[in-house]
Amino acid sequence: MHLMGISVLLAALQVVVVSREAERSLPCTRGFIQEEYIIKMDQELAKGEAVFNVSFMDCGGRRVWFKVGDPSDFRVSEDGVVYALQSLSLARKEKTVVVVYAQDLQSKQVWKTRVHLHAHASGNSTGHEQVKPSDATLTQRVPEILFPWHSVVVRGDGALRRVKRDWVIPPISVPENSRGQFPEDLVRIRSDRDKNRMLRYSVTGPGADQPPTGIFIINPISGQLSVTKPLDREHISNFHLRAHAVDLNGNQVENPIDIVINVIDQNDNRPEFTHTIFNGSVPEGSKPGSFVMTVTAVDKDDPKTANGMLRYKILSQNPQSPSSNMFTINNKTGDIITVAAGLDREKVTQYTLIIQATDMEGNPTYGLSNTATTVIRITDVNDNPPEFTTDTFFGEVHENRVNVIVTNLTVTDKDQPHTPAWSAVYRIIAGDPTGRFSIPTDPTSNEGLLTVVKPIDFELTRSFMLTVEAENEVPLARGIHQPRQSTATVSVRILDINESPEFSPNHKSIKLEEGLPAGSPLTTFTAQDPDRFMRQTVRYSKMYDPANWLEIDPVNGRISTIAILDRESPYIKNNLYNVTFMASDNGIPPASSTGTLQMYLLDINDNAPHVFPPEVEMCEKPDPNAINITASDPDLSPNAGPFVFELANRPSDIRRNWTLSRISGEHAQLRLWIGSLASGIYEVPVMITDSGNLPMSNTSYLRVKVCQCDHHGDCVDMERIIAAGLGTGAIIAILICIIILLVLVLLFVMWMKRRDKERQAKQFLIDPEDDVRDNILKYDEEGGGEEDQDYDLSQLQQPDALEPECVKVGIRRLDERPLHHDHQYPLRSAAPHPGDIGDFIHEV
């Protein structure tokens, strides 16, 4: 059988080899990899500094527990890292021996190793240096692991076949922040094939040839894997590398193996609180054990080790009242709870705690610490009821006033202002059975505003004695009772004022018949003065009487008529007539009020009926020749219909031309007795009698307009106009207007002709050749000012008065002579209507 593998030498490294085929696994012995260690280090050791680490091979068995023989100066973690518990100096000692024990907790088997600590000579470089024994000694103490492992078996056909077995390399543990000399050897990788050929070793992966590159290097000839710088677990906690073995031609001679390097944590980070200041709150009066808040700190070190296990404690409390230990903190979770009673916001509004977090499970000797501030605000509860500032309050208010503040009720409350535990609610518990007062609260001052909400009559009640109570918007805390000071008395005095007289009833109704003559008494309408304790007189007057039918006696209030009452008056609505009267006293100042008298007028038969409609139309040859009419009577039934319709006996031709027949008690029908009538207006007298108790009759004239009609039955031509009601007077007036309009038009035409003749006469006064509108005069001077504007426009209006020279050369200023005489201008045809030159210049 041909054996091939890689021998891995572990110096201070835990190695576990596990076979994938249990039946062919390689034997393993539990124990320390080295029985002795020789460590060269600095002369001075700092407190909490990692000194060295020991490696234990447990062969996949149970975990073991480490301990140090001298626990006063050193301690060992569960990973085998030895730390200094205090600052040590090796300058006076040539060497120090530390014994480390490992014990199986179940079998109680114990292993031990010795570590020799040597101080560097003066002037040598600082740092820890692990000195290895000779190769022979190391070979005896470090087991050699062969992998991958190959075997040769014979197949059924007699041929040979290699069977490959894989081995698992346990992780390599390297402490962070190592201060040893670099590069520091970690492990040596070797293949047993280097006996007959030259091999080259290399590693790949993050930390080697991938970022961050250059942390791990390997000797390509010896296979020694080393670390080149201190590692930081908080930056990278582990590295995954792959080792390769190739010949000089670059051919792979072994399958790559995976190497995992775990960075062992050291306590190199202080705890950091998530906030510099934590804010919390707790109600006052809370019982011991009440939860307040939680503070939290984090540590970048490994939380699975003591380096990252934090413990909390309270360093100080301010103020220390009523006790210096009002709070406690759960050292693991950071929960703050109360441990003492007596939290009172009115005495202490907040507490300030200094909280400390320490790693290494709170060990004060070698743990790292940090602090934060916690502010705990004591919140208010309703443990102080409102108390009135005095036992009795006084106020006064005039009678009949509403929504008026009588007095302010003041209270004190020690609870936090503008909270439900401070805001007061006032309640009247006695002295106001009719609910004439209310007490709203002023939200700013917390005062109670005693307010009148219903009118108070001085003549009935002159004073009130109220009992009021003050409470908070929220109930009092358990165990707190309402004190006597939460109740007070309010004395309210009512002031008398001059009140208006009052009509009783204010709206008085009477019923009477219409037609009462003037001077008839109707009723008495009086008012009473509510001021019983004032001797005052009341006077009456009329304010509103649209028909002016009534009068009132100013002393006794008796009402009588001054005109006949007529139910058919336009001021009557639904038989009702309203009159307003005023009653005034002689107080200071005077007061007055009004009352309304409503009269319901009963109908009497005082109106005769009239024919309706008063005018109708009818064709000369009506078809049909009947007209329906009715009667109009302002009276009500039974003083109106049914009516009796009759034609008058006079004139005699009425009954010869017309006939009237009754249709019903309200309507009658008028017919032509003859075949036709000439166009015109006919007045037919109709006598109508109503059905009153004393019937009234009236003869009214029905105007019948007879006209020529078209085939639709409508009146046409002038007869239509006449029939429509245009009398002779109207027609004459229309003709006069037409004549006046024609005269005005004629006068306007005559004036236009006369004006035209005048224009034609004026055109001969101006020579067409010298028409000044076509002349341009040249002057040797610029236009002058006001003194140069002396023009004689009269010459323009009277051309015949011009001098011959001026007529020839045109118009110029009187103070200027022409420079050139006898100007020749082109001929210009005469305009038919040249008009007035002066007017023309003014228009331009």
LODRENZA-580238 format. One record per residue (C-alpha): x, z, y. Coordinates in steps of 0.001 Angstrom, whole numbers. Layout:
BEGIN
x  z  y
X  Z  Y
...
This chain:
BEGIN
x  z  y
0  0  0
1421  -1061  3344
889  1514  6120
688  356  9760
-185  2451  12803
718  3853  16113
2350  7253  16434
1036  9168  19420
3144  12079  20568
1204  14618  22544
3138  16934  24867
631  19536  26175
-2362  17411  25013
-5291  18107  22724
-5565  15456  20020
-8448  15040  17631
-8312  12347  15017
-11550  11428  13340
-11723  8960  10461
-14675  6650  10171
-14426  7006  6404
-14565  10642  5544
-13342  10078  2002
-9979  8690  3233
-9520  10935  6339
-6080  12190  7323
-5529  15952  6874
-5468  18038  10123
-4202  21590  10797
-5878  23756  13470
-3633  25476  15964
-1603  25101  19124
246  21833  19347
3389  23715  20399
4329  27228  19460
6442  27518  22602
6457  25960  26051
9263  25946  28568
8043  25446  32150
10339  25078  35162
8498  25839  38369
8798  27034  41973
10004  30491  42728
6728  31377  44435
3269  31101  42837
152  31113  45031
-3018  32966  44161
-5380  30782  42098
-2691  28145  41462
-2785  26308  38140
549  27089  36415
386  25127  33173
-1985  24154  30389
-1808  24713  26638
-3225  22293  24096
-5040  23325  20998
-5912  21075  18031
-9282  22132  16632
-9642  19131  14247
-13278  18665  15165
-14113  22241  14292
-15690  25013  16304
-14674  25798  19837
-12159  28573  20369
-11844  31232  23028
-8609  31553  25020
-7147  34720  26483
-3848  35805  28062
-1768  38650  26711
-1127  40010  30242
-4435  39586  32132
-3136  41294  35260
-1162  38289  36498
-2675  35274  34734
-5933  34038  33307
-6779  31025  31136
-9834  28787  31436
-11876  27453  28571
-9933  24167  28851
-6573  25936  28311
-5444  25835  31950
-3519  28978  32994
-4010  30202  36600
-2196  32839  38636
-4451  35748  39555
-2248  36805  42425
764  35631  44383
3892  35936  42190
7577  35604  42934
9954  34433  40140
13070  34713  42304
14055  38147  40946
13285  37235  37368
15303  34833  35321
12325  33994  33207
8783  35134  32486
7048  34889  29143
3292  34464  28962
1512  34734  25617
-1723  32751  25182
-4102  33497  22324
-6837  31302  20801
-9530  32882  18624
-12298  31322  16549
-15363  33321  17497
-16917  33025  14020
-14011  33303  11631
-12074  35605  14013
-8899  33639  13193
-6284  33955  15953
-3496  31573  17038
-904  32162  19721
1758  30324  21707
4472  31459  24091
5109  29967  27515
8475  30539  29156
8401  30244  32932
11749  29457  34586
12293  29360  38329
14103  26375  39886
17573  27055  41097
17969  27410  44828
18055  24003  46515
16385  22111  43680
13227  20147  44224
10024  22091  43974
7191  21541  41518
6416  22394  37945
8421  20750  35195
7551  21095  31538
10782  20978  29524
10420  19521  26057
12377  20779  23018
14678  18439  21160
13182  15485  19409
13740  17095  16047
11898  20219  17091
9150  18172  18668
8723  16090  15580
8214  19173  13525
5664  20684  15960
3660  17590  16955
1728  15855  14191
2073  12120  13931
-1150  10150  13799
-1074  6692  12224
-3706  4196  13441
-5087  1753  12929
-4590  2318  9204
-4526  -642  6803
-4739  -860  3019
-4468  -3715  552
-7026  -4080  -2260
-7380  -6635  -5031
-10510  -8791  -4910
-12355  -9943  -7991
-10594  -13302  -8027
-7230  -11562  -8096
-6432  -12291  -4424
-5224  -9564  -2033
-7338  -8461  943
-6404  -6100  3799
-8901  -3420  4702
-8592  -2055  8285
-9505  1481  9214
-10207  2514  12866
-9233  5829  14398
-10681  7492  17414
-8223  8819  20005
-9532  11990  21658
-9443  12170  25475
-6249  13174  27206
-6673  16042  29699
-4553  16003  32854
-4882  18721  35551
-5593  17487  39043
-3316  18210  41984
-256  18509  39741
2901  19427  41676
5340  18390  38930
7957  15700  39184
6550  12192  39071
6275  10067  37115
5060  12714  34686
4940  11794  30976
1576  12014  29317
1788  10358  25861
3954  7942  23910
2368  5012  22142
4244  3452  19234
3508  1002  16440
5305  1301  13084
5814  -2471  13182
8648  -1980  15658
10925  -1289  12685
11433  -4971  11918
10726  -6573  15295
10881  -5938  19009
7531  -4995  20587
6284  -4680  24139
3666  -2139  25191
1224  -2327  28121
-1951  -660  29409
-4880  -2185  31303
-7891  -845  33089
-8775  1026  36315
-5783  3069  37353
-3289  735  35691
-3660  -2952  36569
-7076  -2566  38220
-7927  -670  41435
-6750  1907  42002
-3624  318  40595
-317  1981  39800
-1598  5462  38926
-624  5076  35263
2454  3166  34041
3910  2589  30576
7453  1927  29466
7142  -1484  27797
9922  -655  25291
9415  3015  24406
5627  3058  24991
5869  6201  27168
2618  6487  29278
3133  8363  32572
1181  9300  35674
2795  8459  39015
920  10713  41471
-1320  13772  41581
-4896  13106  40468
-8063  14141  42304
-11007  14896  40043
-13421  14839  42975
-12359  11242  43591
-12127  9994  39992
-12983  12370  37159
-11762  10194  34278
-9938  6955  33500
-10592  4490  30694
-7418  2605  29707
-6648  198  26909
-3188  87  25247
-1750  -3150  23921
1202  -3968  21600
2593  -7549  21508
5809  -9157  20225
8372  -10868  22389
6366  -14091  22197
3276  -12367  23550
1470  -12429  20219
-798  -9488  19571
486  -7378  16692
-2038  -4542  16927
-5618  -4326  18046
-5906  -2669  21490
-6768  1024  21444
-8869  2873  24028
-7394  5839  25829
-9588  8161  27891
-7854  10393  30429
-9977  13263  31739
-8884  14926  34966
-9040  18693  34566
-10645  20370  37541
-8869  22910  39678
-10438  25148  42274
-9301  23118  45256
-12623  22865  47160
-14441  25546  49071
-18216  25792  48833
-20030  23975  51627
-23485  25000  52826
-25983  22187  53312
-26730  23522  56804
-24703  25511  59277
-27812  27441  60309
-30786  27995  58013
-34178  28825  59514
-36878  30710  57688
-39850  32938  58357
-41749  35793  56795
-44980  37474  57951
-44639  40886  59449
-45686  43738  57214
-44664  41824  54066
-44200  43964  50979
-40788  44335  49303
-40108  41418  46989
-41756  38830  49239
-40013  35454  49144
-38500  34375  52464
-36392  31240  51991
-33598  29611  49975
-30077  28803  51135
-28029  26200  49326
-24314  25511  49129
-22492  22830  47145
-18991  22735  45663
-17215  19487  44918
-15435  21093  41978
-16719  20710  38454
-20038  22595  38250
-19520  23046  34494
-16510  25213  35151
-16071  28387  37089
-14529  26344  39872
-17964  24997  40792
-20098  28016  39871
-21219  29667  43112
-22453  33135  43862
-24228  34199  47072
-24298  37470  48946
-25356  38810  52347
-22431  39883  54491
-24334  41220  57496
-27770  41693  59029
-28550  41820  62735
-30348  43843  63959
-30105  46650  61444
-33594  47919  62196
-35511  49624  60719
-32995  49378  57867
-29630  47705  57403
-30771  46195  54111
-34104  44566  54841
-33281  41528  52690
-31437  40642  49516
-30355  37347  48000
-30352  36044  44457
-26637  35504  43883
-27203  32442  41697
-30184  30635  43246
-29757  31603  46913
-33349  32859  47191
-33739  35457  49964
-36412  38113  49471
-37438  41293  51255
-36320  44595  49753
-37667  47052  52316
-40933  47640  54136
-41283  47895  57885
-41120  44302  59183
-42820  44501  62586
-42806  41479  64886
-43710  43591  67880
-40407  45506  67387
-38056  42893  65901
-38962  39220  66303
-36158  37804  64138
-33191  38713  61953
-29844  36970  61676
-28064  37094  58304
-24541  35955  57479
-24568  34493  53965
-21400  33984  51914
-21035  31583  48992
-18062  32083  46641
-16990  29912  43728
-15274  31109  40531
-18602  32841  39825
-18175  34989  42890
-14798  36455  41927
-13527  37907  45202
-9904  37828  44013
-9312  34134  43406
-12597  32508  44377
-12940  30377  47532
-15659  31318  50006
-17600  29964  52956
-20317  31361  55203
-23492  30210  56939
-25984  31751  59337
-29585  32381  58419
-32220  33049  61098
-35380  34657  59749
-38277  34644  62180
-40921  37343  61742
-44288  35665  62070
-47248  37420  63581
-50234  38800  61693
-53270  40390  63277
-52123  43976  63069
-52976  44834  66696
-56629  44710  67803
-57500  43911  71429
-58045  46965  73642
-59901  47048  76967
-57832  48097  79970
-60628  50421  81167
-63711  52036  79699
-66134  50722  82358
-66304  47479  84309
-68501  46813  87369
-70056  43639  88749
-72939  42341  90869
-74840  39054  91129
-77714  37660  93182
-81010  37164  91469
-82027  33739  90152
-78393  32583  89927
-77181  30991  86687
-73709  29986  85429
-72158  32529  87792
-69273  34814  86730
-70226  38435  87323
-66890  40096  86464
-63710  39613  84423
-63121  41793  81364
-59416  42397  80654
-57849  43423  77341
-54338  43915  75984
-53132  42679  72602
-49589  43192  71317
-49777  40246  68935
-48083  36963  69732
-49801  35327  72737
-51901  32207  72326
-52361  32690  68583
-55598  33433  66720
-54343  37008  66253
-54090  37367  70063
-57089  35396  71314
-60051  37682  71997
-63706  37021  71270
-66193  39057  73327
-69640  40068  72149
-72491  41962  73857
-73746  44541  71377
-76268  46396  73594
-78073  46195  76949
-79098  42522  76969
-82112  42054  74692
-83250  38822  76397
-79842  37139  76259
-79309  36679  79998
-75515  37073  79778
-72689  35516  77793
-68923  36198  77712
-66715  33132  77175
-62950  33666  76922
-60387  32341  79377
-57817  30685  77017
-54957  31287  79452
-55424  34922  80439
-57474  36010  77391
-59964  37606  79784
-63685  37776  79114
-65792  36033  81766
-69169  37824  81983
-71527  34999  83005
-75251  34826  83844
-76914  32151  81698
-80605  32904  82457
-82203  33680  85858
-82710  37366  86639
-85609  38584  88818
-84673  41426  91150
-88317  42493  91360
-88321  43054  87572
-84796  44337  86842
-82391  45710  89413
-79429  46535  87112
-78032  46153  83607
-75811  48448  81543
-74077  46311  78905
-71967  47401  75940
-69376  44818  74979
-66932  44575  72082
-63688  42583  71788
-62351  41163  68526
-59737  38581  67542
-60449  35104  66250
-59083  36132  62846
-59833  39376  60989
-57503  42314  61283
-54838  42757  58635
-55675  44924  55675
-55507  48575  56552
-55924  48034  60332
-59148  49429  61837
-60940  48658  65087
-60099  51366  67662
-62420  52917  70192
-60659  51017  72971
-62095  47746  71638
-65494  48688  73148
-66324  48997  76871
-69297  49364  79218
-70204  46874  81964
-72477  47897  84861
-74170  44933  86569
-76117  45319  89834
-78687  42654  90817
-78869  41679  94505
-82193  40657  96134
-82550  37310  97960
-85445  35681  99858
-87368  33737  97237
-89736  30875  97864
-93503  31430  97683
-94935  30191  94426
-98207  28266  94038
-100171  29482  91090
-100778  27198  89425
-98261  24805  90892
-100330  21838  89712
-104004  22434  90462
-106781  20041  89359
-110331  19751  90670
-113165  17358  89858
-115702  16142  92439
-117868  13147  93337
-116719  10512  95734
-118496  9951  98953
-118201  13510  100306
-118438  13384  104077
-115738  14644  106389
-115602  18430  106861
-116696  19219  103300
-114809  22238  101813
-113102  21530  98504
-111054  24491  97251
-108481  27137  98170
-104847  26521  97214
-102644  29574  97854
-99107  30741  97006
-97743  34215  96316
-94454  35538  97693
-92408  37072  94848
-90503  39279  97295
-92761  42282  96882
-90385  44537  98720
-90240  42287  101796
-93148  42130  104263
-93455  38404  104860
-96281  36023  105771
-96935  32678  104136
-98038  29563  106018
-99379  26302  104535
-98988  22681  105552
-99686  19239  104160
-96724  17152  102991
-98181  14102  101247
-101696  12653  101655
-101469  8838  101549
-105156  8225  102446
-105225  11138  104952
-108439  12532  103463
-107670  16300  103401
-106482  19176  105563
-105405  22762  104698
-105851  25942  106673
-102323  27206  107506
-103335  30854  107053
-105673  31094  104092
-104956  27810  102289
-108526  26475  102331
-108710  22720  101788
-111448  20494  103264
-112044  16772  103832
-111398  14932  107066
-112639  11537  105786
-115029  10177  103167
-113574  10189  99666
-113751  6748  98087
-112990  6317  94416
-112547  2585  94941
-109674  3152  97404
-106323  1479  96494
-104699  4968  96581
-106718  5962  93538
-105081  5481  90131
-107274  6088  87095
-109742  8062  89244
-106939  10487  90256
-105694  11296  93745
-102686  13608  94355
-101999  15603  97520
-98839  17750  98024
-98919  20963  100092
-96054  23248  101178
-96011  27033  101462
-93302  28644  103679
-92457  32280  104396
-90873  33773  107509
-87841  35263  105783
-84228  34891  106857
-83501  32233  105984
-87021  30878  105452
-87957  29761  101963
-90567  27233  100944
-92059  25566  97905
-94582  22852  97182
-97731  22566  95124
-99777  19571  94057
-103568  19297  94203
-104941  16653  91881
-108503  15444  92486
-110505  13622  89856
-113192  11579  91693
-116453  10917  89926
-118109  7529  90553
-121397  7093  92398
-123301  3872  92956
-121986  3112  96417
-120996  -551  95956
-123317  -3554  95574
-122355  -6291  93114
-121006  -9713  94229
-121067  -13079  92543
-117899  -14069  90747
-116184  -16461  90994
-117101  -17064  94651
-116269  -20823  94459
-116845  -23444  91756
-116525  -27244  91413
-119056  -29736  90129
-119129  -33540  89855
-121764  -35611  91563
-123139  -36432  88177
-122152  -33435  86133
-121973  -33638  82392
-122657  -30950  81471
-124358  -29874  84670
-124182  -26043  84116
-121817  -23422  85596
-121410  -19883  84193
-121115  -17064  86712
-120825  -13273  86521
-120868  -10320  88927
-118107  -8129  90373
-118902  -4456  91030
-116168  -1884  91887
-118328  891  90520
-118079  2100  86960
-120713  2055  84270
-123585  2964  84425
-123468  2123  88127
-122420  -1460  87376
-123800  -3784  84676
-125987  -4970  83170
-126910  -7054  86200
-130002  -8960  87238
-129305  -12490  88678
-131878  -14337  90920
-131880  -17309  93279
-132944  -16522  96822
-136251  -17880  98050
-134747  -19210  101218
-133909  -21938  102024
-136618  -23699  100124
-134420  -26543  98777
-132354  -24050  96738
-134919  -23680  94025
-135636  -27458  94126
-131966  -28343  93452
-130801  -25416  91342
-131981  -23195  88560
-130415  -19868  87385
-130879  -18545  83853
-129647  -15226  82370
-127151  -15431  79510
-126424  -11700  79095
-126337  -8517  81131
-123026  -9628  82595
-123339  -13463  82856
-125775  -16094  84148
-125792  -19898  84143
-126379  -22111  87237
-127699  -25622  86615
-128650  -28646  88731
-132368  -29103  88754
-131932  -32741  89828
-129758  -35474  88291
-127051  -35661  90935
-125910  -34474  94362
-123924  -36125  97109
-120337  -35000  97587
-119964  -31971  99785
-119919  -28184  99829
-123124  -26336  99002
-123714  -22619  99406
-126116  -21245  96831
-127505  -17755  97641
-127587  -15551  94529
-129143  -12079  94566
-127560  -9605  92084
-128863  -6112  91276
-126806  -3454  89383
-128065  -773  86979
-127346  2391  88994
-129651  5368  89128
-130493  4081  92556
-129961  352  91994
-128150  -1612  94675
-128806  -5279  95361
-126807  -7822  97257
-127239  -11497  98087
-123920  -13318  97950
-123295  -17019  98403
-121751  -19142  95680
-119789  -22077  97153
-120352  -25144  94988
-118017  -28053  95725
-119566  -31359  94662
-117175  -34343  94471
-116576  -37686  92813
-114859  -37289  89510
-112704  -39513  87302
-113231  -40005  83593
-111471  -36655  82976
-113989  -34824  85126
-111516  -34115  87992
-112229  -34596  91696
-110527  -37621  93356
-109862  -39246  96856
-110646  -37599  100157
-113683  -35961  98803
-111329  -34024  96526
-109422  -32786  99553
-112593  -31855  101312
-113912  -30236  98190
-110649  -28281  97856
-111595  -26370  101003
-110016  -28406  103902
-112489  -28109  106750
-112817  -30256  109866
-110564  -27956  111885
-107745  -28269  109411
-107975  -32047  109333
-107920  -32242  113184
-104823  -30035  113306
-103027  -32299  110854
-103852  -35393  112930
-102571  -33757  116148
-99261  -32959  114461
-98860  -36541  113354
-99524  -37847  116873
-96974  -35480  118423
-94342  -36601  115939
-94932  -40273  116782
-94594  -39548  120505
-91269  -37828  119988
-89927  -40751  118014
-90995  -43179  120731
-89280  -41139  123466
-86051  -41025  121483
-86010  -44823  121072
-86593  -45357  124783
-83714  -42996  125663
-81349  -44856  123326
-82192  -48196  124928
-81634  -46859  128436
-78256  -45444  127482
-77278  -48779  125968
-78071  -50598  129234
-75929  -48169  131247
-72922  -48882  129010
-73349  -52628  129426
-73368  -52207  133239
-70127  -50210  133237
-68149  -52775  131276
-68100  -55154  134302
-66223  -52570  136428
-63018  -52897  134366
-60930  -56037  134086
-60475  -56830  130430
-56940  -58000  131143
-55999  -54688  132720
-57671  -52476  130144
-55696  -49334  130545
-56004  -48561  126829
-53637  -51488  126135
-51053  -50634  128883
-47773  -48838  128297
-46159  -47500  131477
-42387  -46959  131586
-40914  -44106  133564
-37259  -43239  134284
-37862  -39514  133924
-38909  -37190  131154
-42337  -35735  131156
-42567  -32931  133674
-43987  -29449  133534
-47213  -28145  134917
-46468  -29597  138383
-46201  -33097  136885
-49637  -33019  135362
-51493  -33834  138596
-53680  -36708  137401
-56623  -38005  139316
-59153  -38684  136573
-61803  -39610  139140
-60135  -42956  139479
-60748  -43577  135806
-64420  -42818  136194
-64751  -44979  139387
-62752  -48140  138837
-64251  -49820  141909
-62491  -47269  144165
-59017  -48229  142987
-56573  -50105  145144
-56040  -53736  144189
-52436  -53028  143207
-53445  -50134  141034
-56126  -52213  139382
-53624  -54853  138616
-50830  -52710  137195
-52951  -50002  135706
-53246  -46286  136302
-50186  -44189  137165
-49436  -40863  138746
-49986  -40579  142459
-46453  -39276  143070
-44790  -42163  141241
-44338  -45807  142255
-43774  -48563  139756
-40209  -49704  139323
-41234  -53265  138585
-44087  -55060  140280
-46341  -57775  139007
-46139  -56908  135354
-47690  -59517  133196
-49684  -58255  130236
-51132  -60306  127446
-54755  -61229  127697
-57176  -59091  125771
-60686  -60041  124914
-63317  -57856  126493
-64905  -55326  124218
-68635  -55546  124006
-68996  -51799  124760
-65792  -50493  126388
-67388  -47187  127285
-66147  -44718  129804
-62337  -44605  130055
-62218  -40986  131059
-64310  -39995  128071
-62021  -42031  125870
-58885  -40243  127171
-60449  -36836  126698
-61474  -37760  123170
-57891  -38865  122345
